[in-house]
Amino acid sequence: MKIFVFEYVTGGGLYREPLPASLVCEGDLMLQSLLRDLSDIPDVVISTTRDHRLTGSATLPAEVVSIPCESDFDACWQGCVQAADAVWLIAPETDGVLESLGNRVMASGKLLLGCSPASVEIAASKSATSEVLTRYGLLSAPIYHPTDVSFGEGPWVAKPDDGAGCEDTHRFENEPSLRAWLHLSGRMDTHIVQPLLSGEAASLSMLCKNGKAWLLTCNRQLIQLNHDDFSYHGSIINGMAQYWQAFEDIAARVAQALPGLAGYVGVDLIVAEAGMTVLEINPRLTTSYVGMHRAIGFNPARLVLDMFYNDAFELPLTMARNVVVISLNE
């Protein structure tokens, strides 16, 4: 079986733009972990692309196609898709990137080892996600738009509606400064506003297919707030395992709400005494995948392939709940 793995940042998606060091770090960690897991599966042949500005191609366990700045990236990418049996995408939802790539894979007739473009479109928007999850009885944070008359009780968090991670996410203590920031920075059409919720930042990692979910890990997120700017520094995988049953229920209802979710999916939430609030759905690999193999004691890439090809798929009964720390500061 030939699988084309495409990590957007390191794989040439930004071949005509600067490469942000933090995104390269996260992308490389996920890419190397996934390639390592796939290379351990018998009869699987892997290919990937690599931005020519980055080193390390020789150490990747895959056939690597270099993407120079003057290349026809689209033609090169499409050629890699056509040469494969299945495609595994690691890309941001921002600006419709992941949705667009998924549509291209589907149009090629190749197996997409991930979420349907329609479900990605919903998950990419925090507003649309909140509407869908609310209909399925899941508590989600209130969402206000910059044009709303009132934002309710503060303090507030302003973030891109289709942003990934902590990108351009800021805290505001008073409404005048929040509105001034939205107006002056040109974010009236791109951002949403939510109340700043108290509690623990957490996430869950799961597998999904046809409206069913299999919970893999319950994670504590390492998020820092410096001068009202949020930043993501990694996660403690299974650092929230004491909430397994509650996370399992949330995973099941998220999968029911968006049956097009498929493969590996992450869900961000806030855990507080009053309950659990879902913040967003990540319809793709997340940084927690880097420690997934050690955390569960099984090859997660193999589980994904088994799930796509086995209608009677279930998780191994002996799956571990080891605690693994993923730090982006090291």
C-alpha positions in Angstrom: 0.0 0.0 0.0 1.4 3.4 -1.0 0.6 6.3 1.3 1.4 9.9 0.6 1.9 11.9 3.8 1.7 15.7 3.3 2.6 18.0 6.2 1.7 21.5 4.9 4.3 23.7 6.6 7.4 21.5 6.1 6.1 19.9 2.9 6.2 22.9 0.7 2.8 24.6 1.4 4.7 27.8 2.3 7.3 27.4 -0.5 6.9 31.1 -1.5 6.5 32.4 2.0 8.7 32.7 5.2 8.8 29.6 7.3 7.7 30.4 10.9 10.1 28.5 13.3 7.4 27.5 15.7 5.2 26.0 13.0 8.1 24.2 11.5 8.9 22.7 14.9 5.4 21.4 15.5 5.0 20.2 11.9 8.3 18.3 11.9 7.4 16.6 15.2 4.1 15.4 13.9 5.5 14.4 10.5 8.4 12.4 11.9 6.2 10.6 14.4 3.7 9.7 11.8 6.3 8.5 9.3 8.0 6.4 11.9 4.7 4.7 12.9 3.8 4.1 9.2 7.2 2.7 8.4 6.7 0.1 11.2 3.7 -1.4 9.3 4.6 -4.2 6.9 3.8 -3.7 3.2 3.3 0.1 3.5 5.4 2.3 1.2 5.5 6.0 2.2 6.2 9.2 0.3 6.2 12.8 1.4 7.3 16.3 0.3 9.9 18.6 1.8 10.5 22.3 1.6 14.0 22.7 0.1 14.9 25.2 2.8 14.7 22.5 5.5 17.3 19.9 6.4 16.6 16.3 7.5 15.2 14.8 4.3 17.8 12.0 4.4 16.6 10.8 7.9 12.9 10.6 7.0 11.8 7.0 6.6 10.0 7.8 3.3 10.6 8.7 -0.4 11.1 12.4 -0.2 10.3 14.9 -3.0 12.0 18.2 -2.5 10.0 21.4 -3.2 12.1 24.2 -4.5 10.9 27.8 -4.5 10.6 28.0 -8.3 8.7 24.7 -8.7 5.1 24.2 -9.8 4.0 23.1 -6.4 0.4 22.1 -7.4 1.6 19.8 -10.2 4.2 18.2 -7.9 1.7 17.7 -5.2 -0.9 16.3 -7.5 1.7 13.9 -8.9 2.4 12.6 -5.4 -1.3 12.1 -4.9 -1.8 10.2 -8.1 1.2 7.9 -7.3 -0.4 6.8 -4.0 -3.3 4.6 -2.9 -4.1 6.8 0.1 -3.3 10.3 1.4 -2.8 11.5 4.9 -3.0 15.3 5.3 -1.5 17.4 8.1 -2.6 20.9 7.4 -4.2 23.9 9.1 -7.9 24.6 8.8 -7.1 28.3 8.4 -8.2 29.9 5.1 -9.7 26.7 4.0 -6.4 25.0 3.4 -7.2 21.6 4.9 -10.7 21.6 3.3 -9.3 22.5 -0.1 -6.6 19.8 0.0 -9.2 17.2 1.1 -11.4 18.1 -1.8 -8.6 17.6 -4.2 -7.8 14.2 -2.7 -11.4 13.1 -3.0 -11.6 14.3 -6.6 -8.6 12.2 -7.4 -10.4 9.1 -6.3 -7.7 8.2 -3.7 -8.5 7.2 -0.1 -8.4 10.2 2.2 -7.2 9.0 5.6 -8.9 11.8 7.4 -12.1 13.9 7.8 -14.4 14.7 5.0 -14.0 18.2 3.5 -17.6 19.0 4.6 -16.9 18.2 8.2 -13.6 20.1 8.0 -15.5 23.2 6.8 -17.7 23.1 9.9 -14.9 22.2 12.3 -12.8 25.0 10.9 -15.3 27.6 12.1 -15.7 28.0 15.8 -19.1 29.6 15.2 -20.4 26.7 13.1 -18.9 24.1 15.4 -20.7 25.7 18.4 -24.0 25.7 16.6 -23.7 22.0 15.7 -22.5 20.9 19.1 -25.2 22.8 21.0 -27.8 20.9 19.0 -26.3 17.7 20.4 -26.4 18.8 24.0 -22.7 19.7 24.4 -21.8 22.8 26.3 -19.8 25.2 24.2 -18.4 28.7 25.0 -20.7 31.6 24.0 -19.6 33.2 20.8 -20.0 36.9 20.0 -19.2 38.7 16.8 -17.4 42.1 16.6 -20.6 43.7 15.3 -22.7 42.6 18.3 -24.0 45.3 20.6 -22.7 43.6 23.7 -20.2 40.9 24.5 -21.7 40.0 27.9 -19.6 39.6 31.0 -15.8 40.0 30.7 -12.9 39.4 30.6 -12.9 38.2 27.0 -10.8 36.3 24.5 -10.6 37.4 20.9 -9.5 34.8 18.4 -9.8 34.0 14.6 -13.0 32.1 13.8 -10.9 29.7 11.7 -7.6 29.9 13.6 -5.6 27.0 14.7 -4.0 26.7 18.2 -3.3 30.0 20.0 -2.7 31.9 16.7 -3.6 35.6 17.2 -5.5 34.9 20.4 -5.6 37.7 23.0 -7.2 38.5 26.4 -9.0 41.8 27.1 -10.1 43.1 30.5 -12.3 45.9 29.3 -14.6 46.2 26.3 -13.3 49.6 24.9 -9.8 48.2 24.5 -11.2 45.0 22.9 -13.4 46.9 20.4 -10.5 49.3 19.6 -8.2 46.3 18.9 -10.7 44.6 16.6 -11.3 47.8 14.6 -7.7 49.0 14.4 -6.3 45.6 13.4 -8.8 44.8 10.7 -10.2 41.8 12.5 -13.9 42.8 12.3 -14.5 40.1 9.7 -12.2 37.4 10.9 -12.4 37.2 14.6 -14.9 36.1 17.3 -15.1 37.0 21.0 -15.7 34.7 23.9 -15.8 35.1 27.6 -12.5 34.0 29.3 -13.4 30.7 31.0 -11.9 29.6 34.2 -10.7 26.0 34.5 -8.1 23.6 33.1 -7.2 23.7 29.4 -7.5 20.2 28.1 -7.9 18.1 25.0 -8.9 14.7 24.0 -7.5 12.6 21.1 -9.8 10.1 19.4 -10.4 8.0 16.3 -13.7 8.6 14.4 -15.6 6.9 11.6 -19.2 7.1 10.5 -20.4 8.9 13.7 -18.6 6.6 16.1 -15.7 7.6 18.3 -12.9 5.7 20.1 -11.2 7.7 22.8 -7.3 7.4 22.8 -6.1 9.8 25.4 -7.2 12.6 27.8 -4.7 15.4 27.8 -3.7 18.5 29.8 -2.7 21.4 27.5 0.3 23.5 28.3 -0.9 27.0 27.5 0.7 30.2 28.8 -0.6 33.7 29.0 2.0 36.5 28.7 1.0 40.1 28.4 -2.5 39.1 27.4 -1.2 36.9 24.6 -1.8 33.1 24.6 0.8 30.6 23.5 0.8 26.8 23.2 3.8 24.9 24.6 2.8 21.3 24.4 0.7 18.8 26.4 0.7 16.2 29.0 -0.9 13.2 27.3 -3.2 11.4 29.7 -2.7 14.2 32.2 -6.5 14.3 32.6 -7.1 10.5 32.6 -9.2 10.9 35.8 -11.9 12.3 33.5 -11.9 9.4 31.1 -15.6 8.6 31.3 -16.7 12.2 30.8 -14.2 12.6 27.9 -15.5 9.4 26.4 -19.1 10.8 26.5 -17.9 14.0 24.9 -16.0 12.2 22.2 -19.1 10.0 21.3 -21.4 13.1 21.0 -18.9 15.0 18.9 -18.6 12.1 16.5 -22.4 11.9 16.3 -22.8 15.6 15.7 -20.2 15.5 12.9 -20.4 12.0 11.3 -18.0 13.1 8.6 -15.1 13.2 11.1 -12.8 10.4 10.3 -9.3 9.2 11.4 -7.5 11.0 14.1 -9.3 14.0 15.6 -8.6 16.3 18.6 -11.1 18.2 20.7 -10.1 21.2 22.9 -12.1 21.9 26.0 -12.1 23.6 29.4 -12.5 21.4 32.5 -14.1 23.3 35.5 -16.0 22.5 38.6 -19.2 23.5 36.9 -18.6 21.1 34.0 -16.8 20.7 30.7 -17.0 23.2 27.8 -15.9 22.3 24.3 -13.9 25.0 22.6 -13.1 23.6 19.2 -12.6 20.5 17.1 -9.3 19.8 15.3 -10.1 17.6 12.3 -6.5 16.4 11.8 -3.4 15.3 13.6 -2.5 17.4 16.6 0.8 17.8 18.5 -0.4 15.2 21.0 0.1 12.6 18.3 3.9 12.9 18.9 3.6 11.0 22.2 0.6 8.8 21.3 2.5 5.6 20.6 4.2 5.7 24.0 0.9 6.8 25.7 -1.3 4.0 24.5 1.3 1.2 23.9 0.2 0.6 20.3 1.0 2.0 16.9 -1.7 4.7 16.4 -1.1 4.9 12.6 -1.8 1.2 12.4 -5.0 1.7 14.4 -6.1 4.4 11.9 -5.5 2.1 8.9 -7.3 -0.8 10.7 -10.2 1.4 11.4 -10.6 2.6 7.8 -10.3 -1.0 6.4 -12.1 -3.0 9.1 -15.8 -2.5 9.6 -15.6 -4.4 12.9 -12.8 -2.3 14.3 -12.4 -1.9 18.1 -9.5 -0.6 20.2 -7.1 -3.2 21.8 -8.4 -4.2 25.2 -4.9 -3.8 26.6 -4.4 -0.2 25.5 -2.4 1.7 28.0 -3.0 5.1 29.7 0.6 6.1 30.2 1.4 9.8 30.9 3.7 11.3 28.3 4.9 15.0 28.4 5.3 16.8 25.0 7.2 20.0 25.5 7.7 22.5 22.6 10.2 24.4 24.8 12.9 21.8 24.6 
